[in-house]
Amino acid sequence: MLQVVFEPVSDREDWTDTCEVRDQSDVLVDLSTAVIVLCVASKSKTVLMTASTTNGKVTIVSTGIFTFTFTKAEMRGLDASVAYDVGCTIELNSVTRQYFVGKVSVLHGIVE
């Protein structure tokens, strides 16, 4: 499991990011059959946003690489100047692993 800190994101933009998944030998993992779930939660552990391969907000781009997207409308629902918990699990071959846990800070983007 990785611990990550994302670059700050604005509450006035789509948040899209890309992740690489490698095995212990540093080889990119075939994610073609994976179920990937990424959640953003408050400090009280209330899940506020979810991106997954099931809801279409996670896209497998190529071997070992996926992107996730939260829309500007979703980001507007977050409080600016707050750090949120972020976690991601990957289910592959009937085994679920915690891929990462971490933080993302949300900044007020000013522009309407």
Steps between C-alpha positions, in 0.01 A plus 500: 500500500619848413457820699444795268455875514331644193577847373231747618192527278252781449133485588438668161643234269471139392750291693660241274809306595691198372637209703746222417470154653814286513569162657790414733725457194417855383300366204177675401197290603230392254191680633262397220280297738556712813232673703653825622330719761631838614326700774540846649389525862470757775705481819203325659536228230177594321546416131426814296598391147560164335665419169507141377526284193136414569369860488728600210703756695805272491636408159770246432723676246754226430689224677554615857361849449162642598349845530229629730282808461278703730301773327503869586145458634621229739801706604274798579343285772825490695608760753799702387810519721438148630714187458295192416584133536536307174510123466510254213442126484561267209323167468682269261466121467248496790750667736448856627802704600525850643703668226549830681381729776582867517393862502394772260458866587220696334553869430237763421536572130342850515374496139132418466 
